[in-house]
Amino acid sequence: MPSHTHDVLVIGGGLTALCAAISAREHGATVQMVDRAPTYQRGGNSRHSRNLRIAHEAPSALFPGRYTVEEFVEDLR
């Protein structure tokens, strides 16, 4: 492992670890993430969230455009 110095060490590569790493970086910390999972298992449960949909009435930083409840229900049908 490299001998670099970091402010924060995040152990794991799932969604919670990624959120912690992003938050630490946004607050100015240098971050190192480590995950010992085999390549096909990296990312934790995020690999099961493909095509996750959330209804929203207006664009936001996380969701572009608009995806109404009516559209969501119709897609489920």
DSSP file (Angstrom, degrees, kcal/mol; ACC not computed):
  #  RESIDUE AA STRUCTURE BP1 BP2  ACC     N-H-->O    O-->H-N    N-H-->O    O-->H-N    TCO  KAPPA ALPHA  PHI   PSI    X-CA   Y-CA   Z-CA
    1    1 A M              0   0    0      0, 0.0     0, 0.0     0, 0.0     0, 0.0   0.000 360.0 360.0 360.0 139.4    0.0    0.0    0.0
    2    2 A P        -     0   0    0      0, 0.0     0, 0.0     0, 0.0     0, 0.0  -0.213 360.0-130.3 -59.6 152.9    1.3    3.5   -0.8
    3    3 A S        +     0   0    0      2,-0.1     2,-0.1     0, 0.0     0, 0.0  -0.054  58.1 138.1 -96.9  33.3    2.7    5.4    2.1
    4    4 A H        -     0   0    0      1,-0.1     2,-0.5     0, 0.0     0, 0.0  -0.432  52.5-124.3 -75.1 152.3    0.7    8.6    1.4
    5    5 A T        +     0   0    0     -2,-0.1     2,-0.3     2,-0.0    -1,-0.1  -0.859  31.5 179.3-100.2 131.6   -0.8   10.5    4.2
    6    6 A H        -     0   0    0     -2,-0.5    25,-0.2     1,-0.1     3,-0.1  -0.920  33.1-136.3-128.1 154.6   -4.6   11.2    4.1
    7    7 A D  S    S+     0   0    0     23,-0.9     2,-0.4    -2,-0.3    24,-0.2   0.863  92.7  29.2 -74.8 -36.6   -6.9   12.9    6.5
    8    8 A V  E     -a   31   0A   0     22,-2.2    24,-2.1    13,-0.0     2,-0.5  -0.984  62.0-161.2-132.0 134.4   -9.6   10.3    6.2
    9    9 A L  E     -a   32   0A   0     -2,-0.4     2,-0.6    22,-0.2    24,-0.2  -0.973  11.0-163.0-112.0 120.7   -9.4    6.5    5.5
   10   10 A V  E     -a   33   0A   0     22,-3.1    24,-2.5    -2,-0.5     2,-0.6  -0.917   5.7-154.9-105.7 122.4  -12.7    5.0    4.3
   11   11 A I  E     +a   34   0A   0     -2,-0.6    24,-0.2    22,-0.2     2,-0.1  -0.872  61.1  26.3-102.3 118.5  -12.8    1.2    4.6
   12   12 A G        -     0   0    0     22,-3.9    22,-0.2    -2,-0.6    23,-0.1  -0.326  67.6-124.6 113.4 162.1  -15.3   -0.4    2.2
   13   13 A G        +     0   0    0     -2,-0.1    -1,-0.1    20,-0.1    22,-0.1   0.174  64.4 115.0-130.0  18.0  -16.7    0.6   -1.1
   14   14 A G  S  > S-     0   0    0     28,-0.1     4,-2.6    31,-0.1    30,-0.2  -0.067  84.1 -83.4 -79.9-173.5  -20.4    0.6   -0.7
   15   15 A L  H  > S+     0   0    0     28,-0.3     4,-2.6     1,-0.2     5,-0.2   0.887 127.9  49.7 -60.9 -42.4  -22.9    3.4   -0.9
   16   16 A T  H  > S+     0   0    0      2,-0.2     4,-2.3     1,-0.2    -1,-0.2   0.917 112.2  48.2 -64.9 -42.2  -22.3    4.5    2.7
   17   17 A A  H  > S+     0   0    0      2,-0.2     4,-2.5     1,-0.2    -2,-0.2   0.912 111.7  50.0 -63.0 -42.3  -18.6    4.5    2.3
   18   18 A L  H  X S+     0   0    0     -4,-2.6     4,-2.7     2,-0.2     5,-0.2   0.917 110.3  49.8 -63.8 -42.7  -18.9    6.5   -0.9
   19   19 A C  H  X S+     0   0    0     -4,-2.6     4,-2.6     1,-0.2    -1,-0.2   0.908 111.5  49.3 -61.6 -41.4  -21.1    9.1    0.8
   20   20 A A  H  X S+     0   0    0     -4,-2.3     4,-2.5     2,-0.2    -2,-0.2   0.914 112.2  48.2 -63.7 -42.7  -18.6    9.4    3.7
   21   21 A A  H  X S+     0   0    0     -4,-2.5     4,-2.4     2,-0.2    -2,-0.2   0.921 112.9  47.3 -64.8 -44.3  -15.7    9.8    1.2
   22   22 A I  H  X S+     0   0    0     -4,-2.7     4,-2.7     2,-0.2    -2,-0.2   0.930 113.1  48.8 -62.9 -45.2  -17.6   12.4   -0.8
   23   23 A S  H  X S+     0   0    0     -4,-2.6     4,-1.2    -5,-0.2    -2,-0.2   0.924 111.8  48.6 -61.8 -44.8  -18.6   14.4    2.3
   24   24 A A  H  <>S+     0   0    0     -4,-2.5     5,-2.4     1,-0.2     3,-0.4   0.920 113.1  47.8 -61.7 -43.1  -15.1   14.3    3.7
   25   25 A R  H ><5S+     0   0    0     -4,-2.4     3,-1.9     1,-0.2    -2,-0.2   0.903 107.9  54.7 -65.1 -41.4  -13.7   15.5    0.4
   26   26 A E  H 3<5S+     0   0    0     -4,-2.7    -1,-0.2     1,-0.3    -2,-0.2   0.755 106.0  54.3 -63.6 -23.3  -16.3   18.3    0.1
   27   27 A H  T 3<5S-     0   0    0     -4,-1.2    -1,-0.3    -3,-0.4    -2,-0.2   0.252 128.7 -97.3 -95.2  12.1  -15.2   19.5    3.6
   28   28 A G  T < 5S+     0   0    0     -3,-1.9    -3,-0.2     1,-0.3     2,-0.1   0.441  77.8 135.7  95.6   0.3  -11.6   19.7    2.4
   29   29 A A      < -     0   0    0     -5,-2.4     2,-0.4    -6,-0.2    -1,-0.3  -0.478  55.9-123.1 -80.7 151.6  -10.1   16.4    3.6
   30   30 A T        -     0   0    0     -2,-0.1   -22,-2.2     2,-0.0   -23,-0.9  -0.812  37.4-157.3 -88.0 138.4   -7.9   14.2    1.6
   31   31 A V  E     -a    8   0A   0     -2,-0.4     2,-0.4   -24,-0.2   -22,-0.2  -0.932  21.1-170.0-128.1 139.2   -9.5   10.8    1.4
   32   32 A Q  E     -a    9   0A   0    -24,-2.1   -22,-3.1    -2,-0.4     2,-0.4  -0.998  11.0-162.3-123.8 127.5   -8.3    7.3    0.7
   33   33 A M  E     -a   10   0A   0     -2,-0.4     2,-0.4   -24,-0.2   -22,-0.2  -0.909   7.6-174.3-107.5 137.6  -10.9    4.5    0.1
   34   34 A V  E     +a   11   0A   0    -24,-2.5   -22,-3.9    -2,-0.4     2,-0.3  -0.990   7.3 173.2-130.3 142.2   -9.9    0.8    0.4
   35   35 A D        -     0   0    0     -2,-0.4     7,-0.1   -24,-0.2    -2,-0.0  -0.964  18.2-166.0-147.5 126.5  -12.0   -2.2   -0.4
   36   36 A R        +     0   0    0     -2,-0.3     3,-0.1     2,-0.0     6,-0.1   0.409  51.5 120.9 -95.5   3.7  -10.8   -5.8   -0.3
   37   37 A A  S    S-     0   0    0      1,-0.1     5,-0.1     4,-0.1    -2,-0.1  -0.298  74.8 -97.2 -64.7 149.5  -13.8   -7.2   -2.2
   38   38 A P    >>  -     0   0    0      0, 0.0     3,-2.2     0, 0.0     4,-0.8  -0.298  42.1-102.0 -60.8 155.1  -13.2   -9.0   -5.4
   39   39 A T  G >4 S+     0   0    0      1,-0.3     3,-1.1     2,-0.2    -2,-0.1   0.862 121.3  54.9 -49.5 -44.5  -13.8   -6.8   -8.5
   40   40 A Y  G 34 S+     0   0    0      1,-0.2    -1,-0.3     3,-0.0    -3,-0.0   0.643 112.3  44.1 -70.0 -12.8  -17.2   -8.3   -9.2
   41   41 A Q  G X4 S+     0   0    0     -3,-2.2     3,-1.0     2,-0.0    -1,-0.2   0.418  83.9 121.4-108.3  -0.8  -18.5   -7.5   -5.7
   42   42 A R  T <<  +     0   0    0     -3,-1.1   -28,-0.1    -4,-0.8     5,-0.1  -0.310  61.7  43.6 -66.2 147.6  -17.1   -4.0   -5.4
   43   43 A G  T >  S-     0   0    0      3,-0.1     3,-1.9     4,-0.0   -28,-0.3   0.416  96.0-130.2  97.9  -0.2  -19.6   -1.2   -4.7
   44   44 A G  G X  S-     0   0    0     -3,-1.0     3,-1.2     1,-0.3     4,-0.1  -0.239  74.9 -13.4  57.7-139.7  -21.5   -3.2   -2.1
   45   45 A N  G >  S+     0   0    0      1,-0.2     3,-2.2     2,-0.1    -1,-0.3   0.541 114.5  91.5 -74.3  -5.7  -25.3   -3.3   -2.6
   46   46 A S  G X  S+     0   0    0     -3,-1.9     3,-1.6     1,-0.3    -1,-0.2   0.782  74.2  68.6 -61.4 -23.8  -25.1   -0.5   -5.2
   47   47 A R  G <  S+     0   0    0     -3,-1.2     3,-0.4     1,-0.3    -1,-0.3   0.689  97.0  54.1 -68.3 -14.5  -24.8   -3.1   -7.9
   48   48 A H  G <  S+     0   0    0     -3,-2.2    -1,-0.3     1,-0.2    -2,-0.2   0.425  92.0  74.6 -94.3  -0.1  -28.4   -4.1   -7.1
   49   49 A S    X   +     0   0    0     -3,-1.6     3,-1.5    -4,-0.2    -1,-0.2   0.169  60.1 144.7-102.3  19.4  -29.8   -0.5   -7.6
   50   50 A R  T 3  S+     0   0    0     -3,-0.4    -3,-0.0     1,-0.3    -4,-0.0  -0.311  74.5   9.8 -57.9 137.2  -29.6   -0.4  -11.3
   51   51 A N  T 3  S+     0   0    0      1,-0.2    -1,-0.3     0, 0.0     2,-0.2   0.765  84.6 174.1  62.9  28.5  -32.5    1.6  -12.8
   52   52 A L    <   -     0   0    0     -3,-1.5     2,-0.4     1,-0.0    -1,-0.2  -0.489  13.2-160.3 -64.1 131.3  -33.6    2.9   -9.4
   53   53 A R        -     0   0    0     -2,-0.2     2,-0.4    19,-0.0    -1,-0.0  -0.950  16.1-177.5-123.5 139.0  -36.4    5.4   -9.9
   54   54 A I        -     0   0    0     -2,-0.4     2,-0.1     2,-0.0    13,-0.1  -0.991  28.0-124.6-134.7 124.1  -37.7    8.0   -7.6
   55   55 A A        +     0   0    0     -2,-0.4     2,-0.3    11,-0.1    13,-0.2  -0.434  36.9 169.9 -66.7 139.0  -40.7   10.3   -8.5
   56   56 A H  B     -B   67   0B   0     11,-2.8    11,-2.8    -2,-0.1     4,-0.0  -0.978  32.4-149.1-153.2 141.3  -39.9   14.0   -8.3
   57   57 A E  S    S+     0   0    0     -2,-0.3    11,-0.1     9,-0.2    -1,-0.1   0.703  81.0  22.1 -85.4 -21.7  -41.8   17.1   -9.4
   58   58 A A  S    S-     0   0    0      9,-0.1     5,-0.1     8,-0.1    -1,-0.1  -0.970  89.3 -88.2-144.6 156.7  -38.9   19.4  -10.2
   59   59 A P        +     0   0    0      0, 0.0     2,-0.3     0, 0.0     7,-0.1  -0.260  47.2 172.2 -62.3 152.6  -35.2   19.1  -11.2
   60   60 A S        -     0   0    0      3,-2.5     5,-0.1    -4,-0.0    -4,-0.0  -0.851  51.8 -83.6-146.1-176.8  -32.7   19.0   -8.4
   61   61 A A  S    S+     0   0    0     -2,-0.3    -1,-0.0     1,-0.2     0, 0.0   0.802 130.3  34.8 -63.3 -27.7  -29.0   18.4   -7.9
   62   62 A L  S    S+     0   0    0      1,-0.2    -1,-0.2     2,-0.0     0, 0.0   0.739 120.1  44.9 -98.5 -26.9  -29.6   14.7   -7.9
   63   63 A F  S    S-     0   0    0     -5,-0.1    -3,-2.5     2,-0.1    -1,-0.2  -0.947  70.4-151.3-127.9 113.3  -32.5   14.3  -10.3
   64   64 A P        -     0   0    0      0, 0.0    -3,-0.1     0, 0.0    -6,-0.0  -0.396  62.4  -6.8 -76.0 158.1  -32.7   16.0  -13.7
   65   65 A G  S    S-     0   0    0     -2,-0.1     2,-0.4    -5,-0.1    -2,-0.1  -0.193  98.7 -59.4  63.1-147.5  -36.0   16.9  -15.3
   66   66 A R        -     0   0    0     -8,-0.1     2,-0.3    -7,-0.1    -9,-0.2  -0.995  37.8-177.8-139.6 138.9  -39.2   15.8  -13.8
   67   67 A Y  B     -B   56   0B   0    -11,-2.8   -11,-2.8    -2,-0.4    -9,-0.1  -0.796  22.7-155.9-141.7  94.2  -40.6   12.4  -13.1
   68   68 A T     >  -     0   0    0     -2,-0.3     4,-2.4   -13,-0.2     5,-0.1  -0.146  28.3-112.4 -73.4 164.1  -44.1   12.6  -11.7
   69   69 A V  H  > S+     0   0    0      1,-0.2     4,-2.8     2,-0.2     5,-0.2   0.883 119.7  55.3 -59.8 -39.2  -45.9   10.0   -9.6
   70   70 A E  H  > S+     0   0    0      2,-0.2     4,-2.4     1,-0.2    -1,-0.2   0.916 108.8  46.1 -61.9 -43.9  -48.3    9.4  -12.5
   71   71 A E  H  > S+     0   0    0      2,-0.2     4,-2.4     1,-0.2    -1,-0.2   0.903 112.5  51.7 -64.0 -40.9  -45.3    8.6  -14.8
   72   72 A F  H  X S+     0   0    0     -4,-2.4     4,-1.8     2,-0.2    -2,-0.2   0.938 111.1  46.2 -60.8 -49.0  -43.8    6.4  -12.2
   73   73 A V  H  X S+     0   0    0     -4,-2.8     4,-1.6     1,-0.2    -1,-0.2   0.909 112.0  51.8 -62.5 -42.7  -47.0    4.4  -11.7
   74   74 A E  H  < S+     0   0    0     -4,-2.4    -1,-0.2     1,-0.2    -2,-0.2   0.902 108.2  51.4 -61.7 -41.0  -47.5    4.0  -15.4
   75   75 A D  H  < S+     0   0    0     -4,-2.4    -1,-0.2     1,-0.2    -2,-0.2   0.856 106.8  54.4 -64.0 -34.6  -43.9    2.7  -15.8
   76   76 A L  H  <        0   0    0     -4,-1.8    -1,-0.2     1,-0.3    -2,-0.2   0.842 360.0 360.0 -67.2 -33.1  -44.6    0.1  -13.1
   77   77 A R     <        0   0    0     -4,-1.6    -1,-0.3    -5,-0.1    -2,-0.2   0.508 360.0 360.0 -68.6 360.0  -47.6   -1.1  -15.0
